[in-house]
Amino acid sequence: MKQTATTLEDTYRIAAELAATLKPGDTVALSGDLGAGKTTFVRGITMALHGHAKDVTSPTFTLMNIYEGTPPIYHFDWYRIDSLASLQTLGMEEYLEGTGIAIVEWGEKFPQELPAKTRHIRISLNTDGTRHFSGI
Amino acid sequence: MILAFESSCDETAVAILAPPRQLRASLVASQHEIHIPFGGVVPELAARRHMEVIVPLYQDALVEAGITLDDVTGIAATCKPGLIGALLVGLSFAKSLAMGRNLPFIGVNHIEGHLNAVHLEHDDVPYPHLGVVVSGGHTEFYIVKGFADYQLLGATRDDAAGEAFDKVAKLLNLGYPGGPIVDKRAALGNPKAIRFSLPKMSESSKFGIGKYDVSFSGLKTAVALWVKQNDITDQPLSADTINDLVASFQYTAVEILMRSVSQIVTDHNLPAVVVSGGVAANSALRKAMTDWGIQHNVRTYFPSMKLCVDNAAMIAYVGSQYLARGVTSNWDLNATASGAVGILT
């Protein structure tokens, strides 16, 4: 299924719809080019689940952010990870399929490291500035 | 003599400081030739890399400073914020050394290190001042009222400034690290060639946006969109166009930072601004900040490059100041991933 967002509010609404179907232990993988809006989408999911998204920032540098709440959200970013060996030293298996929801940006780089039931969502930025969300 | 370790992210660093500000050694692993005993390929972003280099780097630091462990009177290490696995390497090594030698130990916040790096080169920085930390992982604004007295006023809501530079460089296939490359190409382009709008930041947003906060993801998307609309396959972007594009991007990124700086300095009537972190090396930011400072009678400080990037000298400085005040950490101090130094008000 495919959804289209024209405004930021549309993106947040699509994120909220997805958030309503997530339960602790779930993993969401987000793919899309630089600037597609992956972190913004995580902001929308966190807003829907926690009522605010004050702490949501890009985890590109930190590799992982934790947003405390019910359920906790583990926000990963594999953009900078260049090898499976690097990824495996991060200890992220502690966070997958646990008590929180894991969201992985650039998860498609190491699909074998994602749980089998991962929800894959692809975000694409169109030349007219709208975005397509597929896999919702 | 204070011995300090930094391993919060990608860099392993060791420094030796004769307080208050005489640096005897400041080594950063990526810029230093190290003989690693077991060799082989080490994952770039792994805690294991810190483990491989920390002992030889520490030994080289002692040699460079011309001292032995007997001359060390206190030990400091970064304990937050950062990657837990990476932080633990420096922190555990530092604690073990301190415990074994019966030396006072202090854990230091990485951001507090950046905010204080300037004092290693300047003894005339007035308080209170605005401390701006801009790097690949951080973009934060603090009022620094005195040593150990910080108030966080604003931060990025999405990408760090340095991350935006890196990603725009990646988007245009300009190479890595993006910061210096964009800086160089931008100097050849017209910063007014393409008009990118500044993000709208409203205080009352339910998304937790404060009035001094900044955002770079919208600008990054605007660049991506511009490329999509203008980079037609049979007609790739010319070098001149890319120069104009990155110049316009950089101009806007600097505007975003300067907007918060000027608002905070004006609202809080601050006499000085201290900029630190890797992005403090950006020539357009330096020029904009310096010109603005002259125009508004505000002093501006930029630590030298080696103190702007991640380093242990700044950790040594902060550690030495705490230890001089009799503050030490407990042996059970743990590494934590998050940890701002001030409270957002």
Interface residues (C-beta under 8 A of the other chain):
Chain A: D33 L34 G35 A36 G37 T39 T40 R43 M47 H52 A53 K54 D55 V56 T57 S58 T60 F61 T62 L63 M64 I66 R80 I81 D82 S83 A85 S86 T89 L90 G91 L125 N126 T127 G129
Chain B: C9 P43 E44 L45 A46 A47 R48 P81 G82 L83 G85 G136 G137 H138 A155 T156 R157 D158 D159 A160 G162 E163 K167 K170 L171 K206 F207 G208 S217 K220 T221 A222 V223 A224 L225 K228 Q229 A337 S338
